Amino acid sequence: VKLGIAMPLMGVPFLLLNVNGSAPVIALVIALFVCGEMLWVPTSQAVVAALAPADIRGAYMGVFASTWSIGWALTPFLGLQVRHAYGDATMWVCVATVGVVAGVIGLLAARGHDREAEVASAAA
């Protein structure tokens, strides 16, 4: 559930920039993004660790951590290409769409891998 909330929370607020680009709106977008990121990072790491086989968990975590740099590099490049071709509004819609799609994919990936539920059921 946290991934389903976190990812849209990191993307959807950017739609506010289509309505108003004032400093308070930008501050709100940043605050919402940071809240989403605080939910996303530890939750996504926990999901990857839960999905990884115990004997190669470190390799899974290493690959997972290295993929972030690809995203951080490509996102501005692709976003600026969309902005140049279609304008600001379309770029922010794309950011919001990616956030929602990522949230749905995160929910699907994490489904059935609730470590706390496994521990609770094993103790009972």
Phi, psi and chi 1 to 4 in degrees:
 res  aa     phi    psi   chi1   chi2   chi3   chi4
   1 VAL       -  -37.9  173.3      -      -      -
   2 LYS   -60.8  -41.3  -71.5  179.0 -172.6  175.1
   3 LEU   -66.3  -36.5  -72.7  176.2      -      -
   4 GLY   -65.5  -24.9      -      -      -      -
   5 ILE   -91.3  -43.1  -65.5  168.6      -      -
   6 ALA   -62.8  -48.0      -      -      -      -
   7 MET   -65.3  -47.9  -59.7  -50.9  -67.3      -
   8 PRO   -63.0  -32.8  -25.8   34.9      -      -
   9 LEU   -65.2  -24.6 -167.5   55.2      -      -
  10 MET   -85.2  -18.3  -68.4  175.1   65.7      -
  11 GLY  -112.2  -44.8      -      -      -      -
  12 VAL   -61.5  -38.7  173.1      -      -      -
  13 PRO   -58.0  -22.2  -26.6   35.3      -      -
  14 PHE   -63.5  -19.6  -75.7   95.0      -      -
  15 LEU   -63.3  -25.4  -68.7  174.0      -      -
  16 LEU   -60.2  -27.4  -66.9  171.9      -      -
  17 LEU   -69.3  -18.6  -61.8  174.5      -      -
  18 ASN   -72.9  -24.6  -75.5  -22.3      -      -
  19 VAL   -91.9  -43.3  178.3      -      -      -
  20 ASN  -154.7  130.6 -173.3  -24.6      -      -
  21 GLY  -108.7   25.5      -      -      -      -
  22 SER   -72.9  164.6   66.7      -      -      -
  23 ALA   -58.7  -42.7      -      -      -      -
  24 PRO   -63.0  -36.7  -23.5   32.8      -      -
  25 VAL   -68.5  -41.7  170.9      -      -      -
  26 ILE   -61.7  -41.7  -67.9  170.1      -      -
  27 ALA   -62.5  -40.0      -      -      -      -
  28 LEU   -64.3  -44.4  176.5   63.2      -      -
  29 VAL   -60.0  -44.3  169.2      -      -      -
  30 ILE   -63.0  -44.5  -68.9  170.1      -      -
  31 ALA   -62.1  -43.0      -      -      -      -
  32 LEU   -66.5  -40.7  -68.2  171.0      -      -
  33 PHE   -60.0  -45.9 -179.1   89.5      -      -
  34 VAL   -63.3  -40.4  168.1      -      -      -
  35 CYS   -61.1  -43.6  -70.8      -      -      -
  36 GLY   -63.0  -40.6      -      -      -      -
  37 GLU   -66.4  -37.0 -170.8  172.9   26.3      -
  38 MET   -66.7  -28.1  -69.8 -173.9  -34.1      -
  39 LEU   -80.4  -39.5  -76.1  171.9      -      -
  40 TRP   -70.8  -49.2  164.2   65.7      -      -
  41 VAL   -59.7  -58.5  172.2      -      -      -
  42 PRO   -66.6  -32.7   17.7  -24.7      -      -
  43 THR   -68.4  -44.4  -55.8      -      -      -
  44 SER   -66.1  -36.5   61.6      -      -      -
  45 GLN   -64.8  -40.8  -70.7  173.7  -19.8      -
  46 ALA   -65.3  -38.2      -      -      -      -
  47 VAL   -65.6  -45.2  168.2      -      -      -
  48 VAL   -61.8  -44.0  170.3      -      -      -
  49 ALA   -62.6  -37.7      -      -      -      -
  50 ALA   -70.5  -33.1      -      -      -      -
  51 LEU   -79.9  -23.7  -68.1  172.1      -      -
  52 ALA   -76.9  141.1      -      -      -      -
  53 PRO   -63.3  141.0  -19.2   28.8      -      -
  54 ALA   -56.3  -37.2      -      -      -      -
  55 ASP   -74.2  -18.7   59.0  -28.0      -      -
  56 ILE  -127.1   27.5   56.4  171.7      -      -
  57 ARG   -58.3  -39.5 -173.9  166.1  -67.7  137.5
  58 GLY   -60.3  -40.8      -      -      -      -
  59 ALA   -64.8  -42.4      -      -      -      -
  60 TYR   -60.0  -46.1  -89.8   61.7      -      -
  61 MET   -65.8  -36.5  -63.8  -55.2  -67.7      -
  62 GLY   -64.5  -45.0      -      -      -      -
  63 VAL   -64.5  -43.7  169.0      -      -      -
  64 PHE   -58.7  -46.3  176.7   67.2      -      -
  65 ALA   -65.2  -35.4      -      -      -      -
  66 SER   -73.6  -23.0   67.9      -      -      -
  67 THR   -71.5  -23.4   59.8      -      -      -
  68 TRP   -59.6  -41.3  -66.9    8.4      -      -
  69 SER   -63.3  -32.3   58.2      -      -      -
  70 ILE   -64.6  -46.3  -63.6  167.4      -      -
  71 GLY   -62.7  -44.3      -      -      -      -
  72 TRP   -65.5  -27.6  -70.8  119.4      -      -
  73 ALA   -82.7  -43.9      -      -      -      -
  74 LEU   -77.0  -31.8  -73.5 -180.0      -      -
  75 THR   -59.4  -51.5  -59.5      -      -      -
  76 PRO   -62.6  -38.6  -20.3   30.2      -      -
  77 PHE   -60.7  -50.9  172.3   74.1      -      -
  78 LEU   -68.0  -39.1  -65.0  173.1      -      -
  79 GLY   -61.2  -42.0      -      -      -      -
  80 LEU   -69.1  -30.4  -70.2  172.6      -      -
  81 GLN   -66.1  -43.8  -62.6  -58.8  -47.3      -
  82 VAL   -64.1  -43.5  169.9      -      -      -
  83 ARG   -60.7  -43.8  179.7  178.4  179.7 -107.5
  84 HIS   -63.6  -41.3  176.7   72.5      -      -
  85 ALA   -80.7  -35.9      -      -      -      -
  86 TYR  -125.9   -9.0  -56.6  105.0      -      -
  87 GLY   101.6  169.8      -      -      -      -
  88 ASP   -61.9  -46.4  -71.8  -18.7      -      -
  89 ALA   -58.5  -44.4      -      -      -      -
  90 THR   -65.2  -38.6  -57.7      -      -      -
  91 MET   -61.4  -44.8  178.8 -173.0   63.5      -
  92 TRP   -68.5  -33.4  -64.4  130.7      -      -
  93 VAL   -64.4  -39.8  168.1      -      -      -
  94 CYS   -63.3  -42.2  -73.3      -      -      -
  95 VAL   -61.1  -45.4  169.1      -      -      -
  96 ALA   -63.6  -41.9      -      -      -      -
  97 THR   -63.5  -43.8  -58.2      -      -      -
  98 VAL   -61.6  -40.1  167.5      -      -      -
  99 GLY   -61.3  -44.4      -      -      -      -
 100 VAL   -67.6  -45.7  170.7      -      -      -
 101 VAL   -61.3  -42.6  168.9      -      -      -
 102 ALA   -62.6  -38.0      -      -      -      -
 103 GLY   -62.7  -43.5      -      -      -      -
 104 VAL   -64.7  -44.0  169.8      -      -      -
 105 ILE   -64.1  -39.6  -69.0  171.2      -      -
 106 GLY   -61.9  -42.4      -      -      -      -
 107 LEU   -60.9  -43.8  -81.7  171.2      -      -
 108 LEU   -66.6  -40.2  -66.7  174.2      -      -
 109 ALA   -66.6  -37.9      -      -      -      -
 110 ALA   -86.4  -11.5      -      -      -      -
 111 ARG   -59.5  128.4 -170.2  179.6   60.8 -158.6
 112 GLY    82.2    5.9      -      -      -      -
 113 HIS  -122.3   47.1  -64.5  -75.2      -      -
 114 ASP   -88.9  102.8 -173.9   -6.6      -      -
 115 ARG   -60.4  -39.8 -176.8   74.7   73.6 -175.2
 116 GLU   -65.2  -38.4  -68.6  174.7    9.2      -
 117 ALA   -66.7  -37.6      -      -      -      -
 118 GLU   -63.9  -43.9  -70.7  175.9   20.7      -
 119 VAL   -64.0  -44.3  171.0      -      -      -
 120 ALA   -63.7  -41.3      -      -      -      -
 121 SER   -72.1  -31.1   65.5      -      -      -
 122 ALA   -71.0  -33.1      -      -      -      -
 123 ALA   -74.8  -24.5      -      -      -      -
 124 ALA   -81.8      -      -      -      -      -
